[in-house]
Structure formats: C-alpha cells, structure tokens
C-alpha cells in the first residue's frame, strides 16, 4: 500500500576452513551438521569480495 522497501539482514555463523573470507564478502553456504554450539553452516565459495 505504501510501497515500502524492507531490507532484511541475517547473520549466520559459518565455518571457513581456509580462513580466506573477510568482513563484507558475499559467500555461498550450505547447511551442515552442527560444528559447534551455534555453527551449522559451511562456506562453499566466495561470490564477491567486499
């Protein structure tokens, strides 16, 4: 009705085996078994560098 634009951000903790991700990178993740208390995702590839 009011043509509002909503921007939603979700922060997830993900496992990065090679420690190559930096803050602001866009990555592709897959869901995996629980790796720690709240880490249930794994980084597959980096789509865009931040």
MOCOR-V321762 format. One record per residue. N is the residue number from 1. RES is the residue in one letter. SS is DSSP state (2 for helix, 1 for strand, 0 for the rest). BURIAL is + if it has 16 or more other C-alpha atoms within 10 Angstrom, else -. Layout:
BEGIN
[[N:RES:SS:BURIAL] [N:RES:SS:BURIAL]]
END
This chain:
BEGIN
[[1:X:0:-] [2:X:0:-] [3:X:0:-] [4:X:0:-] [5:X:0:-] [6:X:0:-] [7:X:0:-] [8:X:0:-] [9:X:0:-] [10:X:0:-] [11:X:0:-] [12:X:0:-] [13:X:0:-] [14:X:1:+] [15:X:1:+] [16:X:0:-] [17:X:0:-] [18:X:0:-] [19:X:0:-] [20:X:0:-] [21:X:0:+] [22:X:0:-] [23:X:0:-] [24:X:0:-] [25:X:0:-] [26:X:1:-] [27:X:1:-] [28:X:1:-] [29:X:1:+] [30:X:1:-] [31:X:1:-] [32:X:0:-] [33:X:0:-] [34:X:0:-] [35:X:0:-] [36:X:0:-] [37:X:0:-] [38:X:0:-] [39:X:0:-] [40:X:0:+] [41:X:1:+] [42:X:1:+] [43:X:1:+] [44:X:1:-] [45:X:1:-] [46:X:1:-] [47:X:1:-] [48:X:1:-] [49:X:0:-] [50:X:0:-]]
END
